[in-house]
Amino acid sequence: MAGISTKTVHEIFQTMEYGSSSSSTATAQSWLEKHSRTLGFFIDGKFSSPADRQTQDVTDSKGVVCSTVCAKDEDVASAASSAAGGFKTWSELSCYQRAKVFLKLASVLQRHSQCVSELCELSQSSTSPAALIRLAQYYASWAQLRDTLMPEWTPQGVVAVVVSDDCSVYFLLLKVLPALSMGNAVIVVPGKSTTLPALLLAQLFMEAGIPAGVLNVVTGSEASLAAKVAQNPQVNYLTYSGCKQTGEAVAKATAGWGVPMTLSLTHNSVCPFIIFDSADLDSAVDGVIELAFKKKRDFHWVLFVQESVMDSVVARLKLRMAGMKCVSLVTETDRKLIDVVVQEAQQQGATLIQPCSPPSTGGLYPPTVLCGLAPSCESVISPPPGPVLPLISFRSSAEGVTLGNHSPHGQAASIWTEDLTLALESAKSLCLGSVWVNCHSVMDPALPLCGRRESGNCTDGGREGLYQFLRPSLSPSLPRSTPSSINYAAFGSAESKFMIPEGFDPSSVPRFYSQLVGGQLRKADSGCSRSVLAPGGAVLAHCPDGGRKDVRNAVEAAIKVQPGWIKKSPATRSQSLYSLAASLDKMRRDMATSIQTQTGISFEEAEKEVELSISRLSDWAARCDKEQGGTPFPPQSGSALSTPEALGVLGVILPSSKPLLSLVSLLGAAVAMGNAVVMVPSEKYPLPALEFIQVLQASDIPAGLVSIITGGRDQLTQALANHSVIQSIWYWGSKEGCQFLQYSCISPLKRLWLHCEEEEEKEAGRNWACSDPSLQEELWRKAVVWKSIWIPTA
């Protein structure tokens, strides 16, 4: 009978080979041979390889593995068109039907696990097939539950997923699978290390039953392809994962096309490995050896050891490192970088721990620990590639946490202590996205991965990571556009000042307003002010023309007040917001008059806006202690926590629509979640915001937590964008302002929420009076970042 082995049991046990099976799959080499070692794009459910395209080689340590085709503009257009058609089909399926595809994918991945694993090895992007199967199973459940748990949310549409050359397959699928599970179609632009796995996985998705066009893969240079994808009007959203250098190029290339973009800059983030004196030192050193001396790492690590156990840790490191072999480097260039960094560290007084002397040349280097470094040393701020680990000592646990926060990145940390109280306090104090207690590098899709500072501006994984691929059904999307010709260096600097003429009679103008900067009222400096005009053009008042100095003073005050504000209990913050609502209630008639005078609407409409504003502040006061994280159930032993935390200091450029209601809606969301905020009122209707300063001063909101600065929108936008402390900007303004922020807020990296006000006015824009729960949820999710804490039990 066909397929039955003629070998005896004894012969099989002698060779220990697998028997034949109808479900046996091809190896990576046979899969490549089937495609003649030249792989094209995967578009509309099938491979295509146009004859007139350039190719690029995929290599491993033995030479060329295969070649891939580089896409042109028409290939990107074909992929976008296919994705748009696929989205229509995919989004019309029921949640159960989409979930079935994911469950079938898990089964297909299991069957083809050998091929997947070998292909990842060939691509130098080692990823366990078990981790990919877990991803497919996890997002199958979210595909099933989307309409039940998120009924007011709708898919983005066509999502472009771009990854850099050094991104792993796991982080690629951590973008692709949630996007698909929420009903989007996806165009993948892989890097060199993920090109082959991405093409294979697209084929396996088709085997699992996904409709043609839902998942497309185009290959080539990721930075240039990302720009071409963003320019296509059928693409609705772009997300990137990988190193910062490529991410910066992608962000600048796509600025101005009207495509929202998020970045996960996980690769090469600098992460602290902190050993306290209460740690199990043997286990901690084992963790260091496992983590620090791999050939290829997702993160760079810096070892921090408490002084009282420094000698013990160093002795254990020397013992464990003795006899270790040299590690092969990824590229020859890495060797030169390591030699320069090690030489510089030795010149600054560092001592080396090495099992052997490094070879004079070549792509090998021994595991190396650099002891006795200062926190300001270049090898600590930006560790080199390869098996080199900087080591720094600290005295107290508080100093250890401070050093852990010293890095400009904020991806992850591993802390080691047997004291649970110290572990939880340190985890809470570290400004990082993930904290592993007595373990390291534990990944599971149930918990969010949320980069801080220079490590990203979005959340991947968990329920929290799904929302980047959704938007509220009632929320307008960013309109598509073409980039304007902007001098980014001069943006906002050419605005004219409104000078108070000599001999001007103040009694001829009803009022000179002051702005609120760092809790202090500030009048116009040097005679510079702006006119506040009535709908008919008459001058109602004058207000200061704020600038960079005012933004700097406001942020300085905010960073002094915000840590104390976040330490207050949610109940205390709630009472402060209730007092703000009560202060507004007492001034409701004055506020209604200012709205009527400024906008020209009837007094009844103005009163209604004030009433809604009081109600909205009360809503946010009530939400202070209601929005919280959870305790997911990861498959590994132990416990895990997922908690929302404040972003820090936010910059908000307010819309003209509903000037008071929009102000309190955005202010309430930011302050309720523990943030400080610098607000820029609408140039057209600043009067309600200026009147609201009296409401703030009469409430229990701490001075300096909220600043209101009037002036030129572009000038103040530029000042906010260039300030390194501000973590997020919510912007309602011009198309040019949106483009400037997309281009500029990559360094320093900020979270952006952009709205083109002119286009929104044509399409009715956001309805601030609407109390739909999804709109409120969108606001508070924009005001927080997520932290995951892993605590193993065994």
NUZA-912492 format. One line per 4 residues: their letters; for each residue z, y, x of C-alpha. Coordinates in pm, whole numbers, always signed. Layout:
<nodes>
a	Z,Y,X ~ ...
</nodes>
This chain:
<nodes>
magi	+0,+0,+0 ~ -90,+342,+136 ~ +196,+536,+288 ~ +419,+224,+349
stkt	+528,+172,+713 ~ +459,-167,+873 ~ +734,-118,+1134 ~ +1048,-328,+1119
vhei	+1393,-180,+1070 ~ +1476,-263,+1433 ~ +1171,-69,+1559 ~ +1258,+233,+1344
fqtm	+1614,+240,+1478 ~ +1481,+215,+1834 ~ +1257,+524,+1795 ~ +1468,+711,+1533
eygs	+1148,+868,+1395 ~ +1106,+997,+1041 ~ +926,+775,+796 ~ +618,+890,+612
ssss	+677,+1084,+293 ~ +461,+1234,+25 ~ +661,+1555,+62 ~ +622,+1582,+441
tata	+487,+1918,+549 ~ +272,+2055,+826 ~ +416,+2188,+1149 ~ +363,+2546,+1260
qswl	+91,+2438,+1503 ~ -104,+2250,+1238 ~ -71,+2546,+1001 ~ -213,+2774,+1268
ekhs	-494,+2528,+1344 ~ -580,+2518,+975 ~ -642,+2894,+996 ~ -834,+2856,+1326
rtlg	-554,+3053,+1494 ~ -694,+3374,+1346 ~ -496,+3502,+1050 ~ -620,+3769,+815
ffid	-450,+3961,+538 ~ -292,+3805,+231 ~ -428,+4001,-65 ~ -455,+3903,-432
gkfs	-312,+3557,-372 ~ -544,+3446,-89 ~ -617,+3500,+278 ~ -903,+3727,+374
spad	-1035,+3798,+722 ~ -1318,+4056,+734 ~ -1548,+4004,+1030 ~ -1563,+4363,+1156
rqtq	-1189,+4416,+1209 ~ -1004,+4454,+1536 ~ -753,+4183,+1621 ~ -424,+4174,+1809
dvtd	-272,+3873,+1984 ~ +61,+3713,+1896 ~ +216,+3572,+2213 ~ +516,+3367,+2318
skgv	+648,+3268,+2660 ~ +358,+3024,+2708 ~ +78,+3263,+2620 ~ -130,+3355,+2317
vcst	-24,+3179,+1997 ~ -289,+3323,+1766 ~ -450,+3652,+1667 ~ -409,+3867,+1356
vcak	-646,+4114,+1197 ~ -579,+4489,+1194 ~ -623,+4653,+855 ~ -844,+4952,+779
dedv	-821,+5204,+497 ~ -1028,+4988,+259 ~ -795,+4691,+319 ~ -491,+4901,+229
asaa	-670,+5026,-83 ~ -754,+4669,-179 ~ -392,+4560,-132 ~ -264,+4856,-339
ssaa	-511,+4785,-618 ~ -414,+4419,-616 ~ -44,+4509,-620 ~ -93,+4748,-915
ggfk	-258,+4470,-1115 ~ +5,+4221,-1003 ~ +284,+4458,-1107 ~ +148,+4478,-1460
twse	+145,+4097,-1488 ~ +479,+4043,-1312 ~ +669,+4311,-1506 ~ +550,+4169,-1838
lscy	+699,+3828,-1762 ~ +1044,+3751,-1899 ~ +1344,+3750,-1666 ~ +1364,+3372,-1702
qrak	+1002,+3330,-1592 ~ +1055,+3546,-1283 ~ +1377,+3360,-1199 ~ +1190,+3027,-1217
vflk	+955,+3145,-944 ~ +1251,+3224,-715 ~ +1414,+2888,-780 ~ +1085,+2713,-709
lasv	+1056,+2920,-389 ~ +1395,+2789,-273 ~ +1267,+2434,-325 ~ +939,+2510,-145
lqrh	+1127,+2667,+149 ~ +1342,+2355,+174 ~ +1034,+2135,+184 ~ +860,+2352,+446
sqcv	+1173,+2437,+645 ~ +1041,+2278,+966 ~ +723,+2484,+959 ~ +914,+2804,+875
selc	+1164,+2744,+1155 ~ +895,+2666,+1415 ~ +689,+2968,+1315 ~ +994,+3195,+1348
elsq	+1059,+3049,+1694 ~ +698,+3107,+1798 ~ +726,+3467,+1681 ~ +1056,+3515,+1871
ssts	+1229,+3595,+1542 ~ +1471,+3306,+1503 ~ +1601,+3280,+1148 ~ +1767,+2981,+986
paal	+1565,+2841,+692 ~ +1901,+2782,+521 ~ +1964,+3159,+522 ~ +1622,+3220,+364
irla	+1688,+2955,+98 ~ +2022,+3122,+20 ~ +1837,+3455,-24 ~ +1590,+3299,-268
qyya	+1868,+3136,-472 ~ +2077,+3452,-482 ~ +1796,+3676,-602 ~ +1685,+3416,-856
swaq	+2009,+3488,-1042 ~ +1949,+3864,-1028 ~ +1596,+3816,-1157 ~ +1748,+3630,-1451
lrdt	+2015,+3894,-1522 ~ +1821,+4218,-1473 ~ +1761,+4303,-1838 ~ +2111,+4190,-1937
lmpe	+2307,+4392,-1680 ~ +2064,+4679,-1617 ~ +1889,+4742,-1950 ~ +1841,+5118,-1898
wtpq	+1676,+5078,-1558 ~ +1306,+5023,-1486 ~ +1124,+4896,-1173 ~ +982,+5147,-925
gvva	+637,+4986,-948 ~ +449,+4906,-628 ~ +691,+4892,-333 ~ +578,+4904,+31
vvvs	+809,+4722,+276 ~ +751,+4822,+640 ~ +935,+4662,+932 ~ +923,+4726,+1307
ddcs	+816,+4481,+1576 ~ +1172,+4375,+1657 ~ +1297,+4325,+1300 ~ +1403,+3971,+1201
vyfl	+1262,+3767,+912 ~ +1604,+3777,+740 ~ +1607,+4157,+724 ~ +1244,+4157,+605
llkv	+1326,+3928,+312 ~ +1641,+4128,+240 ~ +1394,+4400,+133 ~ +1117,+4190,-20
lpal	+1315,+3952,-242 ~ +1532,+4210,-424 ~ +1224,+4425,-486 ~ +1044,+4128,-642
smgn	+1349,+4016,-839 ~ +1368,+4355,-1010 ~ +1007,+4322,-1130 ~ +823,+4522,-863
aviv	+506,+4426,-678 ~ +530,+4440,-298 ~ +300,+4526,-10 ~ +445,+4401,+320
vpgk	+355,+4570,+649 ~ +517,+4337,+906 ~ +588,+4395,+1272 ~ +468,+4163,+1547
sttl	+769,+3930,+1528 ~ +742,+3889,+1149 ~ +365,+3880,+1096 ~ +327,+3501,+1103
pall	+639,+3423,+896 ~ +541,+3693,+642 ~ +194,+3542,+594 ~ +338,+3192,+559
laql	+601,+3310,+309 ~ +334,+3484,+102 ~ +148,+3153,+85 ~ +470,+2970,-11
fmea	+532,+3225,-287 ~ +192,+3137,-433 ~ +290,+2771,-419 ~ +608,+2866,-607
gipa	+396,+3016,-887 ~ +407,+3392,-833 ~ +107,+3568,-995 ~ -173,+3676,-762
gvln	-135,+4032,-635 ~ +243,+4054,-674 ~ +300,+3995,-300 ~ +46,+4122,-48
vvtg	+62,+4132,+334 ~ -147,+4369,+549 ~ -122,+4350,+926 ~ -174,+4597,+1208
seas	+17,+4888,+1357 ~ +315,+4941,+1126 ~ +344,+5319,+1179 ~ -22,+5400,+1107
laak	-42,+5145,+824 ~ +271,+5291,+663 ~ +100,+5631,+647 ~ -210,+5476,+489
vaqn	+2,+5287,+235 ~ +201,+5602,+146 ~ -121,+5795,+90 ~ -238,+5551,-174
pqvn	-158,+5691,-522 ~ -74,+5344,-657 ~ +228,+5305,-423 ~ +554,+5427,-579
ylty	+820,+5362,-315 ~ +843,+5286,+58 ~ +1132,+5124,+244 ~ +1162,+5054,+617
sgck	+1376,+4825,+830 ~ +1395,+4810,+1209 ~ +1445,+5040,+1508 ~ +1485,+5416,+1482
qtge	+1189,+5510,+1700 ~ +937,+5343,+1470 ~ +1129,+5455,+1161 ~ +1108,+5817,+1272
avak	+732,+5785,+1323 ~ +691,+5628,+978 ~ +903,+5899,+809 ~ +707,+6182,+969
atag	+372,+6018,+893 ~ +457,+5976,+524 ~ +621,+6318,+464 ~ +458,+6518,+188
wgvp	+284,+6235,+5 ~ +541,+6229,-275 ~ +663,+5877,-200 ~ +1044,+5828,-190
mtls	+1141,+5657,+135 ~ +1456,+5488,+263 ~ +1538,+5357,+610 ~ +1757,+5071,+733
lthn	+1786,+5134,+1106 ~ +1981,+4817,+1178 ~ +1813,+4713,+1500 ~ +1973,+4837,+1823
svcp	+2268,+4998,+1641 ~ +2572,+5026,+1870 ~ +2869,+4837,+1719 ~ +3234,+4812,+1835
fiif	+3408,+4481,+1907 ~ +3779,+4571,+1894 ~ +4055,+4339,+2024 ~ +4409,+4448,+1933
dsad	+4718,+4315,+2112 ~ +4806,+4108,+1804 ~ +4482,+3909,+1824 ~ +4433,+3543,+1907
ldsa	+4288,+3622,+2250 ~ +4119,+3285,+2306 ~ +3931,+3309,+1975 ~ +3842,+3674,+2039
vdgv	+3698,+3598,+2383 ~ +3503,+3304,+2237 ~ +3357,+3551,+1988 ~ +3259,+3789,+2268
iela	+3079,+3512,+2460 ~ +2892,+3395,+2149 ~ +2788,+3746,+2053 ~ +2718,+3951,+2362
fkkk	+2502,+3732,+2583 ~ +2221,+3623,+2354 ~ +1859,+3668,+2459 ~ +1779,+3867,+2145
rdfh	+2041,+4055,+1940 ~ +2014,+4260,+1623 ~ +2293,+4494,+1742 ~ +2424,+4629,+2074
wvlf	+2798,+4571,+2123 ~ +3071,+4761,+2306 ~ +3400,+4582,+2375 ~ +3726,+4774,+2315
vqes	+4049,+4606,+2432 ~ +4407,+4728,+2388 ~ +4567,+4808,+2725 ~ +4862,+4573,+2681
vmds	+4631,+4268,+2673 ~ +4355,+4403,+2897 ~ +4440,+4183,+3198 ~ +4465,+3871,+2981
vvar	+4127,+3938,+2819 ~ +3958,+4008,+3152 ~ +4104,+3686,+3300 ~ +3976,+3484,+3004
lklr	+3634,+3648,+3029 ~ +3607,+3558,+3398 ~ +3708,+3199,+3321 ~ +3462,+3160,+3034
magm	+3175,+3332,+3217 ~ +3212,+3122,+3531 ~ +2915,+2892,+3562 ~ +2708,+3067,+3293
kcvs	+2336,+3077,+3366 ~ +2115,+3384,+3375 ~ +1969,+3493,+3045 ~ +1596,+3549,+3009
lvte	+1502,+3903,+2908 ~ +1260,+3990,+2632 ~ +1036,+4204,+2855 ~ +1005,+4292,+3224
tdrk	+1084,+4654,+3139 ~ +1433,+4551,+3027 ~ +1520,+4451,+3384 ~ +1448,+4800,+3515
lidv	+1661,+4958,+3242 ~ +1951,+4723,+3316 ~ +1938,+4793,+3692 ~ +1948,+5168,+3630
vvqe	+2239,+5147,+3382 ~ +2447,+4910,+3598 ~ +2394,+5124,+3909 ~ +2495,+5440,+3720
aqqq	+2805,+5269,+3579 ~ +2914,+5156,+3926 ~ +2870,+5508,+4056 ~ +3109,+5623,+3781
gatl	+3373,+5372,+3892 ~ +3293,+5067,+3679 ~ +3360,+4716,+3807 ~ +3142,+4415,+3722
iqpc	+3223,+4069,+3591 ~ +2930,+3836,+3664 ~ +2907,+3458,+3707 ~ +2650,+3507,+3986
spps	+2448,+3777,+4156 ~ +2136,+3888,+3970 ~ +1798,+3771,+4104 ~ +1621,+4036,+4307
tggl	+1326,+4042,+4066 ~ +1202,+3873,+3753 ~ +1291,+3849,+3387 ~ +1635,+3690,+3431
yppt	+1978,+3857,+3446 ~ +2330,+3712,+3453 ~ +2584,+3785,+3176 ~ +2756,+4107,+3284
vlcg	+3067,+4294,+3170 ~ +3105,+4657,+3282 ~ +3481,+4728,+3307 ~ +3656,+5063,+3338
laps	+3400,+5284,+3165 ~ +3467,+5617,+2996 ~ +3365,+5662,+2628 ~ +3117,+5932,+2734
cesv	+2932,+5701,+2974 ~ +2564,+5654,+2891 ~ +2596,+5274,+2891 ~ +2859,+5304,+2614
ispp	+2670,+5552,+2397 ~ +2340,+5368,+2442 ~ +2393,+5018,+2590 ~ +2094,+4864,+2768
pgpv	+1904,+4561,+2637 ~ +1991,+4222,+2776 ~ +2324,+4045,+2847 ~ +2525,+4354,+2945
lpli	+2854,+4436,+2771 ~ +3046,+4764,+2830 ~ +3427,+4729,+2815 ~ +3672,+5014,+2741
sfrs	+4051,+5002,+2707 ~ +4263,+5191,+2453 ~ +4635,+5250,+2414 ~ +4724,+5259,+2042
saeg	+4557,+5107,+1737 ~ +4473,+5458,+1612 ~ +4293,+5530,+1939 ~ +4101,+5204,+1903
vtlg	+3975,+5306,+1559 ~ +3881,+5652,+1692 ~ +3678,+5494,+1972 ~ +3518,+5260,+1718
nhsp	+3397,+5566,+1528 ~ +3273,+5733,+1848 ~ +2921,+5592,+1823 ~ +2652,+5791,+1640
hgqa	+2566,+5468,+1457 ~ +2759,+5319,+1170 ~ +2631,+4968,+1109 ~ +2910,+4714,+1172
asiw	+3226,+4628,+1364 ~ +3420,+4316,+1456 ~ +3799,+4358,+1475 ~ +4042,+4094,+1597
tedl	+4409,+4085,+1499 ~ +4651,+3845,+1332 ~ +4819,+4140,+1156 ~ +4658,+4162,+811
tlal	+4796,+4512,+743 ~ +4649,+4643,+1069 ~ +4319,+4469,+991 ~ +4283,+4627,+648
esak	+4395,+4974,+764 ~ +4152,+4965,+1056 ~ +3868,+4838,+836 ~ +3929,+5122,+592
slcl	+3940,+5385,+868 ~ +3622,+5274,+1044 ~ +3320,+5477,+928 ~ +3093,+5173,+918
gsvw	+2899,+4967,+668 ~ +3034,+4619,+751 ~ +3362,+4512,+909 ~ +3422,+4151,+1017
vnch	+3787,+4053,+1064 ~ +3839,+3777,+1325 ~ +3471,+3683,+1301 ~ +3132,+3839,+1366
svmd	+2772,+3853,+1243 ~ +2850,+3692,+908 ~ +2564,+3765,+668 ~ +2530,+3685,+302
palp	+2316,+3857,+37 ~ +2616,+3881,-197 ~ +2764,+4166,+10 ~ +2592,+4499,+74
lcgr	+2475,+4608,+417 ~ +2500,+4985,+420 ~ +2427,+5182,+735 ~ +2614,+5505,+807
resg	+2503,+5807,+1007 ~ +2212,+5705,+1234 ~ +2205,+5343,+1110 ~ +2027,+5408,+783
nctd	+2027,+5589,+452 ~ +2011,+5303,+203 ~ +2196,+4989,+97 ~ +2057,+4635,+124
ggre	+2210,+4324,-28 ~ +2451,+4270,-317 ~ +2411,+4428,-656 ~ +2433,+4767,-487
glyq	+2114,+4701,-290 ~ +1909,+4640,-604 ~ +1924,+4999,-723 ~ +1690,+5132,-454
flrp	+1414,+4934,-630 ~ +1502,+5067,-977 ~ +1522,+5404,-1146 ~ +1672,+5508,-1480
slsp	+1413,+5490,-1758 ~ +1492,+5852,-1851 ~ +1479,+5985,-1493 ~ +1152,+6145,-1376
slpr	+993,+6001,-1064 ~ +887,+6213,-766 ~ +529,+6325,-844 ~ +252,+6224,-605
stps	+108,+6500,-388 ~ -77,+6568,-66 ~ +97,+6719,+238 ~ +92,+7096,+277
siny	+26,+7270,+605 ~ +380,+7352,+717 ~ +515,+7492,+1040 ~ +829,+7278,+1043
aafg	+989,+7476,+1327 ~ +952,+7803,+1135 ~ +1027,+7673,+785 ~ +1274,+7902,+606
saes	+1286,+8160,+885 ~ +1031,+8406,+748 ~ +1210,+8500,+427 ~ +1256,+8870,+373
kfmi	+1597,+9026,+340 ~ +1685,+9238,+40 ~ +1831,+9553,+193 ~ +2057,+9786,+0
pegf	+1890,+10129,+23 ~ +2077,+10419,+179 ~ +2241,+10644,-78 ~ +2237,+10365,-337
dpss	+2479,+10425,-628 ~ +2675,+10101,-698 ~ +2759,+10227,-1048 ~ +2392,+10190,-1140
vprf	+2423,+9811,-1107 ~ +2673,+9625,-1326 ~ +2824,+9416,-1047 ~ +2815,+9314,-681
ysql	+2897,+8940,-663 ~ +3057,+8755,-374 ~ +2973,+8403,-263 ~ +3236,+8132,-202
vggq	+3235,+8012,+160 ~ +3508,+7776,+278 ~ +3743,+7882,+1 ~ +3700,+8254,+77
lrka	+3502,+8515,-115 ~ +3235,+8669,+108 ~ +3040,+8982,+25 ~ +2701,+9072,+167
dsgc	+2705,+9131,+542 ~ +2529,+9425,+709 ~ +2406,+9562,+379 ~ +2191,+9253,+305
srsv	+2184,+9135,-54 ~ +1963,+8984,-321 ~ +1891,+9123,-663 ~ +1979,+8915,-967
lapg	+1718,+8986,-1232 ~ +1722,+8957,-1609 ~ +1431,+8778,-1785 ~ +1271,+9116,-1847
gavl	+1290,+9215,-1479 ~ +1586,+9454,-1494 ~ +1842,+9427,-1214 ~ +2159,+9264,-1348
ahcp	+2357,+9245,-1022 ~ +2342,+9196,-647 ~ +2461,+8890,-456 ~ +2486,+8810,-83
dggr	+2184,+8678,+104 ~ +2351,+8384,+278 ~ +2222,+8215,+588 ~ +2293,+7967,+867
kdvr	+2627,+8126,+957 ~ +2757,+8086,+602 ~ +2648,+7720,+595 ~ +2823,+7660,+927
nave	+3146,+7821,+804 ~ +3131,+7629,+476 ~ +3085,+7295,+656 ~ +3366,+7370,+903
aaik	+3601,+7430,+611 ~ +3475,+7122,+427 ~ +3539,+6881,+715 ~ +3898,+7006,+733
vqpg	+3962,+6961,+361 ~ +3758,+6651,+271 ~ +3968,+6390,+462 ~ +4276,+6504,+270
wikk	+4083,+6502,-58 ~ +3965,+6143,-12 ~ +4320,+6031,+74 ~ +4443,+6158,-261
spat	+4469,+5887,-523 ~ +4188,+5865,-779 ~ +4438,+5969,-1044 ~ +4519,+6288,-851
rsqs	+4150,+6371,-809 ~ +4107,+6306,-1180 ~ +4378,+6558,-1269 ~ +4216,+6820,-1045
lysl	+3885,+6776,-1227 ~ +4060,+6795,-1563 ~ +4213,+7124,-1449 ~ +3863,+7246,-1356
aasl	+3741,+7156,-1705 ~ +4041,+7341,-1855 ~ +3966,+7651,-1644 ~ +3606,+7645,-1767
dkmr	+3727,+7611,-2122 ~ +3939,+7926,-2085 ~ +3636,+8120,-1959 ~ +3384,+7968,-2200
rdma	+3290,+8300,-2360 ~ +3234,+8476,-2027 ~ +3028,+8182,-1901 ~ +2818,+8175,-2217
tsiq	+2752,+8547,-2182 ~ +2639,+8508,-1820 ~ +2402,+8222,-1920 ~ +2258,+8427,-2206
tqtg	+2218,+8739,-1992 ~ +2057,+8549,-1703 ~ +1825,+8309,-1887 ~ +1754,+8496,-2211
isfe	+1847,+8207,-2442 ~ +2051,+8269,-2758 ~ +2429,+8295,-2739 ~ +2462,+7981,-2953
eaek	+2253,+7780,-2707 ~ +2454,+7922,-2418 ~ +2780,+7823,-2589 ~ +2643,+7473,-2639
evel	+2564,+7446,-2267 ~ +2919,+7554,-2179 ~ +3060,+7298,-2424 ~ +2849,+7023,-2269
sisr	+2960,+7137,-1923 ~ +3327,+7106,-2017 ~ +3261,+6760,-2159 ~ +3066,+6655,-1847
lsdw	+3349,+6760,-1614 ~ +3591,+6562,-1829 ~ +3360,+6260,-1802 ~ +3370,+6277,-1424
aarc	+3746,+6325,-1427 ~ +3774,+6005,-1631 ~ +3541,+5818,-1394 ~ +3745,+5894,-1079
dkeq	+3950,+5575,-1099 ~ +3696,+5365,-1290 ~ +3413,+5330,-1037 ~ +3521,+5066,-792
ggtp	+3394,+4778,-584 ~ +3468,+4410,-618 ~ +3540,+4080,-449 ~ +3216,+3880,-430
fppq	+3224,+3504,-378 ~ +3035,+3428,-57 ~ +2955,+3065,+23 ~ +3154,+3077,+348
sgsa	+3527,+3014,+348 ~ +3741,+3323,+323 ~ +3751,+3643,+124 ~ +3525,+3943,+106
lstp	+3559,+4296,-29 ~ +3294,+4545,-133 ~ +3417,+4901,-180 ~ +3249,+5238,-248
ealg	+3343,+5524,-17 ~ +3266,+5895,-8 ~ +2966,+6012,+190 ~ +3149,+6311,+341
vlgv	+2988,+6655,+309 ~ +2691,+6697,+75 ~ +2437,+6977,+49 ~ +2306,+7048,-302
ilps	+2019,+7284,-382 ~ +2058,+7337,-756 ~ +1782,+7337,-1019 ~ +1695,+7631,-1243
skpl	+1708,+7420,-1558 ~ +2045,+7442,-1739 ~ +2206,+7636,-1451 ~ +2567,+7567,-1548
lslv	+2532,+7215,-1688 ~ +2331,+7093,-1390 ~ +2585,+7251,-1152 ~ +2889,+7079,-1305
sllg	+2702,+6746,-1343 ~ +2621,+6736,-971 ~ +2950,+6892,-861 ~ +3152,+6650,-1075
aava	+2975,+6342,-937 ~ +3017,+6451,-574 ~ +3380,+6564,-596 ~ +3496,+6276,-818
mgna	+3385,+6024,-555 ~ +3576,+6211,-280 ~ +3307,+6428,-123 ~ +3301,+6794,-24
vvmv	+2995,+6991,-130 ~ +2799,+7299,-23 ~ +2597,+7425,-321 ~ +2301,+7664,-325
psek	+2238,+7814,-670 ~ +1891,+7858,-810 ~ +1718,+8172,-682 ~ +1594,+8236,-1033
yplp	+1927,+8195,-1217 ~ +2223,+8235,-974 ~ +2452,+8428,-1211 ~ +2620,+8128,-1389
alef	+2703,+7972,-1051 ~ +2851,+8299,-925 ~ +3063,+8331,-1240 ~ +3174,+7970,-1193
iqvl	+3346,+8072,-868 ~ +3627,+8221,-1076 ~ +3662,+7889,-1259 ~ +3695,+7706,-927
qasd	+3956,+7945,-796 ~ +4165,+7908,-1110 ~ +4166,+7526,-1089 ~ +4348,+7272,-871
ipag	+4039,+7195,-661 ~ +4141,+7251,-294 ~ +4001,+7564,-132 ~ +3709,+7481,+94
lvsi	+3612,+7159,-86 ~ +3337,+7342,-275 ~ +3131,+7629,-137 ~ +2868,+7825,-331
itgg	+2621,+8013,-111 ~ +2348,+8236,-252 ~ +2030,+8327,-69 ~ +1678,+8215,+5
rdql	+1629,+7852,-95 ~ +1407,+7763,+201 ~ +1632,+7937,+453 ~ +1946,+7760,+329
tqal	+1761,+7428,+296 ~ +1664,+7453,+661 ~ +2025,+7530,+761 ~ +2157,+7232,+564
anhs	+1891,+6996,+701 ~ +1968,+7082,+1064 ~ +2347,+7048,+1033 ~ +2459,+6716,+1182
viqs	+2774,+6687,+969 ~ +2601,+6696,+631 ~ +2533,+6337,+527 ~ +2318,+6385,+219
iwyw	+2102,+6650,+52 ~ +2023,+6666,-320 ~ +1728,+6897,-361 ~ +1557,+7067,-654
gske	+1284,+7294,-527 ~ +928,+7325,-406 ~ +684,+7059,-293 ~ +693,+7216,+54
gcqf	+1073,+7190,+61 ~ +1054,+6819,-26 ~ +802,+6765,+252 ~ +1015,+6958,+504
lqys	+1324,+6750,+424 ~ +1135,+6419,+447 ~ +1002,+6523,+787 ~ +1318,+6682,+931
cisp	+1605,+6470,+798 ~ +1526,+6173,+1019 ~ +1718,+6332,+1307 ~ +1997,+6383,+1222
lkrl	+1945,+6116,+955 ~ +2042,+6208,+599 ~ +2028,+6051,+256 ~ +1780,+6242,+42
wlhc	+1745,+6280,-334 ~ +1439,+6497,-384 ~ +1293,+6662,-695 ~ +984,+6881,-708
eeee	+1101,+7137,-963 ~ +758,+7282,-1041 ~ +617,+6939,-1129 ~ +929,+6838,-1324
ekea	+898,+7150,-1540 ~ +545,+7041,-1638 ~ +671,+6696,-1738 ~ +995,+6815,-1905
grnw	+1197,+6701,-1602 ~ +1552,+6568,-1612 ~ +1734,+6616,-1939 ~ +2073,+6744,-1823
acsd	+2210,+6740,-2177 ~ +2144,+6365,-2208 ~ +2454,+6149,-2173 ~ +2269,+5822,-2111
pslq	+2491,+5589,-1900 ~ +2212,+5511,-1653 ~ +2178,+5880,-1560 ~ +2552,+5904,-1491
eelw	+2544,+5580,-1294 ~ +2254,+5711,-1088 ~ +2458,+6021,-1001 ~ +2769,+5839,-883
rkav	+2567,+5584,-685 ~ +2401,+5874,-503 ~ +2749,+6006,-414 ~ +2887,+5693,-242
vwks	+2820,+5453,+43 ~ +2934,+5091,+46 ~ +3159,+4904,+287 ~ +3181,+4525,+316
iwip	+3489,+4359,+467 ~ +3489,+3990,+563 ~ +3824,+3810,+606 ~ +3794,+3441,+700
ta	+4068,+3194,+608 ~ +3968,+2916,+845
</nodes>
